């Protein structure tokens, strides 16, 4: 791939491989709204590809060298292999091929850019920042790897000077971007297919923050030891947020109330008063305070933020809750054990009956490295059903599979069952379901489709 920066001052036709991906499509949408000719291909039709067609993109289902006709620049994500026929054709034709993060960086240039990264919550925080700035009348543009329920899209080009972006840490590509202000929500062992271990992740962030091109303004969670460790290694200071003493933006009181919460915050210059949120769980309160710290530092009015906060709807499939008869059904994209633990704890605040977790594990490396963390996370559920592992093409690890994870979870005293075939989950759930159960699906789109069938059956 070409690593030279993309110059968007030059008119050009930009072609995206895997344009139906939610992160890739965000870049494509911004370029379309800036007037660039955009084309793309993907392996299947989706709501995203259909919408992009309506917005003016030329979309082809299936990858073929002919799809490159007229393209000046080809954009890929880490999910696209170099054996893709369009990538091969672009290389043979001498067309520049760049990672989508390089295009995102080009989109940031000339704007007041805000990036949000970290292991968990980066989508929620970045969407909350965009929402608060919008409510404050600043009309931000944004590019986020999920659908914002308040805007019904994952990206928009607006007439304000701000651009808010979710930055992907899964493949290290956040380091290709240079926002003016960067939020690091938390750092934990994840995406071990890329980083190998936690130290690899921390070293990557340390190198980035210590470089000459690092963002000048930083916000980090003061409760997160790994983020503070990286700051120290890089010799940087930051605005901090969290519950710990000494945080610049500190939650001083927190009451989880049904589906939402009420909390107070102190800021660098004193008491900021009380806030409320209709999203469940302490983790969403911390996401809200992270976003509040950015919005206020960017000049948003405090009272405007206070009034806007309880109206924030969040992201699609991030603690998305549906009433189904006498049951509550939740969908959450999280697969990391600390995120699962937070969601289960949040559900306890409103669950009338049992909390039932349905989990589709992700990657051999994840469950192997974090097996003990998964063991502890699912203690928060009254019943856990584990189904087939999504391998993401990883080479198997001897002795490590979904059944191995089930035994790990069971060893903590948790009630857990293994359902090897995902479609059999519906039968198992109906057999085990009790009145007033809250059922939480942790996984991806295929599991969420099954969750929708489960809701329909109720």
Beta strands, then each sheet from edge to edge (+ up, - down):
strand 1: 14-17
strand 2: 38-42
strand 3: 58-61
strand 4: 73-76
strand 5: 96-99
strand 6: 112-117
strand 7: 141-148
strand 8: 153-156
strand 9: 162-166
strand 10: 181-184
strand 11: 217-221
strand 12: 239-242
strand 13: 249-257
strand 14: 260-267
strand 15: 270-277
strand 16: 320-324
strand 17: 327-332
strand 18: 355-362
strand 19: 383-390
strand 20: 416-419
strand 21: 438-442
sheet 1: 3+ 2+ 1+ 4+ 5+
sheet 2: 8+ 7- 9- 6- 10- 11- 12- 13- 14+ 15-
sheet 3: 16+ 17- 21- 18- 19- 20-
end
